Amino acid sequence: MERLQKVIANSGYCSRRKAEELIIAGKVRVNGLVVSELGVKVDGNDEIMIGGKIISREEKEYILLNKPRGVVSTSHDDKDRKTVIDLINSDKRLYPVGRLDYDTTGALLLTNDGELTNLLIHPRNKVDKVYIAKVKGFFDKESALNMSRGVVIDGVKTSKCFVKLRRYDKKSDSSIVEVIIHEGRNHQVKKMFEAVGFDVLKLKREMFAFLNVNGLKSGEYRYLSVKEVKQLYSIVNKNK
C-alpha cells in the first residue's frame, strides 16, 4: 500500500505536490469515488482516475540534458517557445527537475519519477548545483565573501554557498566565477550576483549533484544508468 499522491507522482502524471493539490481539489477518483483528503493509501488493484483518465504506472526514465540557450525548462509554453521536452525523443510524460533560465545552459535532469523530483528539488536535501558564471568586471574577494555568506534577494536571504573566482580576463574585463548552491529559487544565481553589484553575461550549470554534461554537445542528452539513479536516491535519503 502506498499513499495516493505518491502513486500519482510515480505514474508520471505530475509531481507529488501537484498530485496533492489535485486530491484536495476533489479531482481524483479511486474506484469511482472522489478522494479529497490526503493520507489515503492504494494498491495495484485500485483504479485511479483524474479528469476522466485512468492513471497507470509507467516505466521510469531518467535523462540528463545539456540544455542549450534559448529553450525554456517547462513541459509546455504558452508563448509557443521551444521547450526542453521538445529536444527529447520519448513517449513518456517527462518533466524537468527544477528549471534553468531561458538563456542559461548546462546540466538539466528530466524524468517521470515524481518522487525523486520532489526529493531532489527540496532545499532540505542540499543537492549541490554547480554554476559557472561570466560576469562583467573583476570579481573581488570581498564580493565573493559577501555572496558566500548569503545575500538578500526578493526579501529573503540566501543560504551560505561556495563562491570562487576561477579567472579574470583583463582584455574583456570579465571574470569567470564558480558558484555552488543547493537552493533553486527563481533566477537565483543572477540575482545573487546583482546583489553584490555584478551583471551576469553568461551562465552555465556545470553539475547537478554528481552529474555533469561532459561529452554531451549543446542539446544532446543521455539516459542515466541504474547505478546513477540509485546514487541520486542515496544522496537525498542521506540528507533527509
C-alpha positions in Angstrom: 0.0 0.0 0.0 1.3 3.5 -0.9 -0.1 7.0 -0.5 -2.3 8.1 -3.3 -0.2 11.2 -4.1 2.9 9.1 -4.4 1.3 6.6 -6.8 0.1 9.5 -9.0 3.6 11.1 -9.0 5.2 7.8 -9.8 2.9 7.3 -12.7 4.5 10.3 -14.4 1.2 12.2 -14.4 2.6 15.1 -12.3 4.7 15.9 -9.3 3.7 14.8 -5.8 3.0 18.4 -4.8 0.7 18.8 -7.8 -1.0 15.5 -7.0 -1.7 16.7 -3.5 -3.4 19.8 -5.0 -5.5 17.7 -7.3 -6.6 15.5 -4.4 -7.5 18.4 -2.2 -9.4 20.0 -5.1 -11.5 16.8 -5.4 -10.3 16.0 -8.9 -9.1 12.5 -8.1 -11.3 9.3 -8.0 -10.3 6.0 -6.6 -12.5 3.1 -7.7 -15.1 5.6 -8.8 -15.2 7.6 -5.6 -13.9 11.1 -5.2 -11.0 11.4 -2.8 -10.4 14.8 -1.3 -8.2 14.1 1.7 -4.5 13.4 1.9 -3.3 10.2 3.5 -5.4 7.7 1.5 -3.4 4.6 0.6 -4.0 2.5 -2.5 -2.5 -0.7 -4.0 -2.0 -2.1 -7.5 -5.7 -3.3 -7.7 -7.2 0.2 -7.2 -8.3 2.2 -10.2 -7.2 5.8 -10.0 -8.8 8.4 -12.3 -8.0 12.1 -12.9 -10.1 14.2 -15.4 -11.7 11.0 -16.8 -8.4 9.4 -17.5 -7.2 6.3 -15.7 -3.7 6.6 -14.3 -1.4 3.7 -14.9 2.1 3.1 -13.7 4.7 3.6 -16.4 8.3 2.7 -16.7 10.6 5.3 -15.3 13.0 7.3 -17.4 15.9 9.5 -16.2 17.6 11.7 -18.8 20.5 14.2 -18.5 20.3 17.0 -21.0 22.9 19.6 -21.9 20.4 22.4 -22.2 21.1 24.9 -24.9 20.4 28.6 -24.8 17.0 29.8 -26.0 15.0 26.9 -24.7 12.5 27.0 -21.8 12.7 24.5 -18.9 9.0 23.6 -18.9 6.8 20.9 -20.4 4.6 23.4 -22.2 5.0 27.1 -23.0 2.1 29.5 -23.6 4.3 31.6 -25.8 4.9 28.7 -28.1 8.7 28.7 -27.5 10.8 25.5 -27.8 10.9 23.6 -24.5 13.4 21.1 -23.2 10.8 18.3 -23.8 10.9 19.1 -27.5 14.5 18.1 -27.5 13.8 14.6 -26.1 12.6 11.6 -28.2 10.4 9.8 -25.7 6.8 8.7 -25.3 6.9 9.2 -21.5 5.4 12.1 -19.7 8.7 13.7 -18.7 9.2 17.0 -16.8 12.4 18.9 -15.8 13.8 18.6 -12.3 13.8 22.3 -11.4 14.5 24.9 -14.0 17.2 26.7 -15.9 16.6 30.2 -17.2 15.8 30.7 -20.9 19.4 31.8 -21.6 21.1 29.5 -19.1 22.8 26.4 -20.4 24.1 23.1 -18.9 23.0 20.1 -16.8 19.3 19.5 -16.5 17.7 16.3 -15.4 14.4 15.2 -16.8 12.3 12.3 -15.5 8.8 10.9 -15.0 9.7 9.9 -11.4 7.8 12.4 -9.3 9.0 11.1 -6.0 12.7 11.6 -6.9 11.9 15.0 -8.4 10.3 16.2 -5.2 13.3 15.0 -3.1 15.9 16.5 -5.4 14.4 20.0 -5.5 13.7 20.3 -1.8 16.3 22.6 -0.2 16.5 20.5 3.0 18.2 17.7 1.0 21.0 20.1 0.0 21.6 18.8 -3.5 24.6 20.7 -4.9 24.2 22.6 -8.1 27.5 23.9 -9.6 27.3 27.0 -11.8 29.9 28.8 -13.9 29.2 32.4 -14.5 30.8 35.0 -16.7 30.3 38.4 -15.1 31.3 41.9 -16.1 34.3 43.4 -14.2 36.8 42.0 -11.7 35.1 39.8 -9.1 37.0 40.7 -6.0 37.4 38.7 -2.8 35.0 40.9 -0.8 32.2 40.3 -3.2 32.9 36.6 -3.1 32.8 36.6 0.7 29.6 38.6 0.9 27.9 36.3 -1.7 29.0 33.1 0.0 27.6 34.3 3.4 24.2 34.8 1.8 22.6 37.9 0.2 19.0 39.1 0.3 17.0 38.6 -2.9 13.3 39.2 -3.1 13.2 39.9 0.6 14.8 36.6 1.7 18.4 35.8 2.5 20.0 33.0 0.5 21.8 30.1 2.3 25.5 30.0 2.6 27.2 28.8 -0.5 30.6 28.3 -2.2 31.9 31.1 -4.4 35.3 31.2 -6.1 36.9 33.3 -8.8 38.4 31.0 -11.4 40.0 33.6 -13.6 39.9 37.2 -14.7 40.4 38.4 -18.3 41.8 41.9 -18.4 41.2 42.2 -22.2 37.4 41.7 -21.9 37.2 43.0 -18.3 35.3 39.9 -17.3 35.5 37.3 -14.6 34.7 33.5 -14.6 33.2 32.6 -11.2 32.2 29.2 -9.8 29.1 29.1 -7.5 27.8 26.1 -5.7 24.3 26.3 -4.2 21.6 23.9 -3.0 18.6 26.1 -3.4 16.6 26.6 -6.5 14.8 30.0 -6.4 13.8 31.9 -9.5 16.8 33.4 -11.3 18.7 32.9 -8.0 22.3 32.9 -9.3 21.8 36.0 -11.4 20.1 37.8 -8.6 22.9 36.9 -6.2 25.4 38.5 -8.4 23.2 41.6 -8.9 23.0 41.9 -5.1 26.8 42.3 -4.9 27.0 44.6 -7.9 27.7 42.3 -10.9 25.9 41.7 -14.1 25.9 38.1 -15.4 26.9 37.9 -19.1 26.7 34.1 -19.4 25.6 31.3 -17.1 26.0 27.5 -17.2 25.1 24.8 -14.8 28.2 22.6 -14.8 26.9 19.9 -12.5 23.7 18.8 -10.8 24.6 16.6 -7.8 27.4 14.4 -9.3 26.1 14.6 -12.9 27.9 16.7 -15.5 27.4 17.1 -19.2 30.9 16.2 -20.2 30.8 14.6 -23.7 27.4 16.0 -24.5 27.1 18.7 -27.1 24.6 21.5 -26.6 21.1 20.0 -27.0 22.3 16.4 -26.6 21.2 14.1 -23.8 21.8 10.6 -22.4 20.0 8.2 -20.2 21.1 7.7 -16.6 22.4 4.3 -15.6 20.7 2.3 -12.8 23.7 3.0 -10.7 23.4 6.7 -11.1 19.7 6.7 -10.2 20.4 4.7 -7.1 23.2 7.2 -6.3 20.7 10.1 -6.6 18.3 8.4 -4.2 21.1 7.7 -1.8 22.1 11.4 -1.7 18.6 12.6 -0.9 17.8 9.9 1.6 21.1 10.6 3.4 20.2 14.3 3.7 16.6 13.8 4.8 
